[in-house]
Amino acid sequence: MSLLEDVLASVTADAEVTAAVPDPHGFGVDFDCADDLTELLQLASGPKALAQAVYRRLTTPRGALLDAPDYGYDLRELLSRGMTSADLAAIPGIIRSEVTKDERIFDVSTRVSQPAPDTLELAIHCITAEGPFTLILNVTAETVALLEVRS
């Protein structure tokens, strides 16, 4: 054996080999983050990972990703101008159109409320292969806050 082979053998002798468990629904695993990584770089999987992906899809301006120019709809754009009742009524369709681009989401319904002229509260109910989940968002012209994910 060469010196390199000896070093590799000693380093890998105690290495634990684990097989990846396939995700039957294709939700995958990602870093646990909505707007920022967790302090310990924790991972999220299943509906939580998918809910965070939906949140990021709804806070990313269309065209912001070079390799996916049709990805995203920044909900803050809704409040950058005055809202009419027709604008409010169109929001569930806008969200459904964007969120169902993700093939892991089968269907979406959204309940919209406007507690103040410059604020929207959205309950986005998503149907997936693992079951439903609901994102509760608070939207202003400056921020989109992920308040809760209910499974």
Steps between C-alpha positions, in 0.01 A plus 500: 500500500606856437507767769183655354318165509612446860370843605168449320460155655560635851265796451217292357540204736271656758269672253137405530331424170127557481269446208270780398136421565298597194228756556186335358332835428797689362491768771871465557711648776619859518647735754236612750447861404228738405695824467829386652678184607450372853788556739595131503443447124218257571326314219132492411322224314149398400220756514712749698763514223227532239322776695826695514545450125150641441583797724819572305310467170256768622775739613728474195442757226433338162817505293732520802639149437711488184439128443123523567363825353136393554554414870348710772247766580591757763184554706629841611422625148129470585531780754729728302192670358140548612285187522152483350246233587575340161872491591417326829277249322782417255754409771395135550534436125841668486624287790350179361659562161845551652495232770368220277806543276664280764402146398495391866193721558177350370262784583494835682230717652556837665299701750579873482426763761607864511516614865644837395536678164872419491483140631378166370459181699505184293417142594636287216372142517706253294412139414795262454567126482584504874183687585404863541680789665414867541735798498390811687665811356489868592582722202591868489672697224830445685478146641340161473498330840448124528292493817416131515498169315218265597506135397 
